[in-house]
Amino acid sequence: MTSPELDRVAVLSDIHGVLPALEAVLAEPEVRTADRIVLTGDITAGPQPAEVLDLLRGEGDRVVWIGGNADRELVEYRRGDRATIPDPIGPYAAEALSDEQVDFLASLPRTRTLAVRGLGPTLFCHATPRDDEEVVLVDSRPARWTEVLADVPAEVRTIVCGHTHMPYTRLAEGRLIVNPGSVGMPYGRPGAHWALLGPGVDLRTTSFDLPEAVARLTAACGYEDIAAWADHYLNARTTDAEALAVFGPRDGRDGA
């Protein structure tokens, strides 16, 4: 085990460079007093990546960092290892980072394991423990979970992942699976979604002034489609049904 047991852990996933949403979550009393703030990846790929990194790094050692596929893509783009990024705002976000911030993102681990009171050894990752863009969903079949959890140590009884931007908890392989949803790009319903761990699991939603946040992003970000981007994602105009229709085939169900 990599740490003493922690009483309270706040989990923030898929912030995607949305500073107003992050500020709202960090202002929550139970986030301010949590022993650790764990970031389960896709921190920066969005309208204000540098500002989001600066704010989080200001929290010091309370923050536990994990990189996601979108963070990796920004690094690869800036270093010339890829010519394109699937997300249209990705190139803008990559260029908005300093060289030092790119190096910092490149250094982030893909998983961390912490002991959390009531939950035991808890593995944090972005998509799955073995891959930063693999898809698992609340309704993924048991065989899929058996496959993606095959190499997780037996003592790990709780796994926290992000990537799909929809909060859920479920049991799989006798383990508790937690997805906190997305802070900055929620699917299904608006608000900044996160989770509080210890001794149980509490899925949280932080409300904030959406029109004001859209206006802030539109004024501060130089991405050419920022007004439409902010309106769409902050207002969660992608429904959960639409997201599941896109993600579903990627969990291998059609080939089973």
Steps between C-alpha positions, in 0.01 A plus 500: 500500500630841404349713778345495847124462508316816396171602658359710215599518134340729241520367145490741207504358149484637147536868588591571136639846562172648625619740769159623628384143566824413678483812715147409607602148606813614683282742699288213638564468876558124480750545220684769693530269802568171318827325578573467129358622170551228239487603135415207275619649173393717207587806702604742229343434158262794486477879496723599796760226546781715639275673752358167619848357550615808690201489733539131576874517549437775751328240718838339562546145624129451569454433129566152362548517124411240237526563127226425251498429130418863413792626708728252324373617161588862580853397594542290185371784283735756654798266467427421136407139565157545343368739236137514612283463809152343478342772715478823292595720797806284570753686281397832654541358850839349414635831376366685806731304731853606588790262431530440874130411525535257209791334680292484818211328319742255342620397847156403634444134593216294350385348831535556874390284791403656834351356817162659571308448823211260446604419143842346553767506231352716225641515149452827311535514121360691204316249280596153624794380710679375190423766236429875500230494228332164537123512560302337780149608589243447771335235282813333363463123511675302778745342254623846401571589863677167552723587205593856600553416868703184440832651609373700798647366825255295706530730801358794302128501571404845366580645158434862403503596133378784278515551122131456409370817673203327667491422873418153629582231753469127448647168609723305262707195586410561864660843485334838538536709183457878526483756222464856634387644165649815351574835663521697176324304223204316655275275293136457598448788745674831572719572797851411606499131598747352749515240777578494870653178630526371857357311672249450215450655158302819445446619144472878505389776262607859552273761344643830376384790285504346153424814294771690687747214448421484129555875476831474688631227273386683189680817611819333622565225244630559150366177351291605200194290591516565873149645536338193344741267684424654840124508442495136393717346768419710805129452435548125447326502165637152429246273670593186688316293239699660219829446683418137575407441136847621396696333780308171507657336195846593629471273805506197273138401550428468128779250453415284799 
